[in-house]
Amino acid sequence: MTFEWIDPAKHEDHSGPQIGVIAQEVQKLFPQWVHETPDTHVLNVDPDQRTVLALTVESFREQQAEIKELQDQINGGHPPAAGLTRFLPNGAGWGLSGILFGFMMASKRKKQA
């Protein structure tokens, strides 16, 4: 979701379009990730990166299993025709989770600086 702060000065001068999640929705699933700032009473999401990575990897596994099941249904049990996957090296799906993990770690380092 994208949004813009009404008063960027109250939010580390983050002006312009921002990308984020709705804290109240995250709070329903992972209450330990959501904290209210004492001065502005704004809900902030601060996820545990290891948990996010584990959830990302597991979601990829579930999605791949669903894709395989659908391919099997379409192909009537025959091997799928060669498609884009023949161009991808083994383990290519880990690239996105690696990017996500790197982004999360960079964000964490930025907060600590």
Secondary structure by P-SEA (a helix, b strand, c coil): cbbbbcccccccccccbbbbccaaaaaacccccbbbbccccbbbbbccaaaaaaaaaaaaaaaaaaaaaaaaaaaccccccccccccccccccaaaaaaaaaaaaaaaaaaac
